[in-house]
Amino acid sequence: MKKILILLTMILTLTLVACHQDNDDYMTQATIYLDGGDTLTINRVQAMAQITNLNTRHVVSTAEFNGPQVQIELLRGAYQINVEGILSYNDEKGVQHIRSFRAISDYVELAGTGSCQAKLNIIFLD
Amino acid sequence: MALICQLLTAKAAAPDSAYDYRHSLWRHTIEETLQNPALMNGAYLAPFTELSLKGDYRHQSAAFRLEQGTGYLMPELTARSFIRLTPSSVVWGEAGYSKGDTYNKVYNNVADFDLLYPDVIADSLGGDTKRERYIFSGGYAAEKGAWMIGGELKFRAEQEYRTYDPRMRSIVSDLLLKGGAARNLGDYRMGLSVEGNIYRQTADVDFYGETNGMGELQMTGLGTSYVRFSGSNRDIFYEGKGGAVTMDLQPVSGSGWMAHLGYAQHQYERLSDEYNSLPLTTLYRQQVGLTFGWKQKTADVEKALLLHADYDKRASDEHVVGTATGQDYPILTDLTMYKQHCWDVAAEALYGRGDWHLMMRVGYLSNREQYAYVERKMEYARIYGELTAQWLKTVSCNLRLNVYAKGGYAGNINSKIVMPYANMTASIKDYVNYTYKYQKASYAQAQAGVRADYQPKLWRVGVFAQLGTAWQFCSIGEHEANMHVSLGIIF
């Protein structure tokens, strides 16, 4: 009887251990940096960032830039990012400029748990 | 009321016959136990072989569940056998072939929807399908002293296809191996069984018409789809595996406390043929079933009170795919986007006296489905009651009758839907709303049937015929009609 109980306990334990654990950690706090290179310092950005999930095609937009970066909560995954707008920057001599720009990346992995980052190079449109 | 009066005044039960033991509603109290092959030694009182030709027909005035269509016509040829090799060992087996049609399936282009939901390939066109199924099973059980052991193998091969666009074709192979042991401990018999399952299905959808190149959706639950791999990606396959454990406690004498605990876990991975066997989703299904009760069997009366609790959970992981290098797609992470929780809690009372058996079941059924992001939810809960009556009559030494009738009602008590309607296409919106309309409805059912077994003493072979019908009425105003006919020989 004792052996049977031990066997039952072992089977029950094995069964519970084998249970699938749900992956419920869905979201990540993504930080997207605009990189203008070493020669300029970005002060302010007025732009719309359009972030498209490559697998679901779900599109999220934000314009809440803080300096050269924007933070947004996203479903963990692979994304395409398109940022277009105006930014003000200081060049290496400290002179301020305001110019139109675009920053695009066809593939960015924002799949980390907790937080993750992506850096986008900008090009000026004028 | 007349039925209850007849029941109470019925004469004392005749001694158990093999026929009564096999067909009586009382068998319901040991059905779960017989999932353990070690306990098959006492499954029937007499050996038999049965060959039967069956026909099942279902027609729904509108599909209660779009993915399963409006009905089917399935003729089936089956052979079953239970043979006692020695006083302490038995073998049993079954072989069957069925070929038929299902009607108006929409948003489902795979076989075994019940197993694979929600991870199916689908479109809004759908249509009728043809279905062909082969089943084989066999088992052996032996008893030595207080110990019993047994093993069983089951195999199913199935194909389902459509001969017009969209031309779906699914081919299924499903193998199940089971082993069990049991031991008598005083007045009780304790059993344990373990089973393993391997499953595979290839599913593809073709369009021959030049203008019919519409996209197929890789569904992921509650109207969502894996958009990146939908469209022209129409060749997929499923690889499944799983196992189950059951534990049983039954009184040796047939009277006393009884318990059954079952746990099963299966997983079905959906892979894309066209993307180098890329896994798109994995569905994890966990089922727990607990039955606890008490039963008493005397020469005159059979009584049982059973409590059931069944839990069924589906969780579908979407594999988040990165960008390809060559033909290799990296999996960045897995997210359990879809979950379904089903609860069925019920109490059953069974009473048998003489030729009559009555069974009443009342219960609570709850179904909750959710999709994590963008949030979608669909829920309903029902309270239901069912009453079944059976009259097993030995009319003469040649003729036996099994007459049964059942009535029931499931009333909706709660329902809820949350959908991002603004982001949904019109066709998916209609699909989701249609599904919800039938989920939150109430249903009434009525069924009746009769089986007659005829075997004069001089015949070595008996013949039987069965006719049954079942009706279901939905509060929306639609109905379902079922018809069952079978003819066969038994020896």
Contacts between the chains, C-beta under 8 A, distances in Angstrom:
chain1	res1	chain2	res2	distance
A	1	B	185	6.9
A	4	B	183	7.2
A	4	B	190	7.1
A	7	B	192	7.7
A	8	B	192	7.0
A	8	B	247	6.7
A	11	B	192	7.4
A	11	B	194	7.6
A	11	B	245	5.8
A	15	B	245	5.9
A	15	B	263	5.6
A	15	B	265	7.6
A	18	B	265	6.6
A	19	B	265	6.9
A	19	B	286	6.7
A	20	B	265	7.2
A	20	B	267	7.1
A	20	B	284	4.0
A	20	B	286	7.2
A	20	B	315	6.5
A	22	B	315	5.4
A	22	B	336	4.2
A	22	B	339	7.2
A	23	B	317	6.2
A	23	B	333	7.3
A	23	B	334	5.0
A	23	B	335	5.4
A	23	B	336	4.7
A	24	B	336	6.1
A	24	B	372	7.7
A	26	B	335	5.8
A	26	B	337	7.8
A	26	B	372	5.3
A	26	B	373	5.7
A	27	B	373	7.7
A	54	B	228	5.9
A	54	B	323	7.9
A	55	B	226	6.5
A	55	B	227	6.9
A	55	B	228	4.6
A	55	B	229	7.9
A	55	B	318	7.4
A	55	B	320	6.1
A	55	B	321	6.2
A	56	B	224	7.9
A	56	B	226	7.6
A	56	B	227	5.6
A	56	B	228	7.5
A	57	B	227	4.4
A	57	B	228	7.1
A	58	B	374	6.8
A	58	B	423	8.0
A	75	B	335	7.5
A	75	B	373	5.0
A	76	B	320	6.6
A	76	B	332	7.6
A	76	B	333	5.6
A	76	B	335	6.5
A	77	B	320	4.7
A	77	B	332	6.8
A	77	B	333	7.6
A	77	B	335	7.9
A	78	B	320	6.7
A	78	B	321	7.1
A	78	B	322	5.2
A	78	B	323	6.8
A	78	B	332	6.2
A	107	B	322	7.6
A	107	B	323	4.7
A	109	B	322	6.2
A	109	B	332	6.0
A	111	B	320	6.2
A	111	B	322	8.0
A	111	B	332	4.1
A	111	B	333	4.8
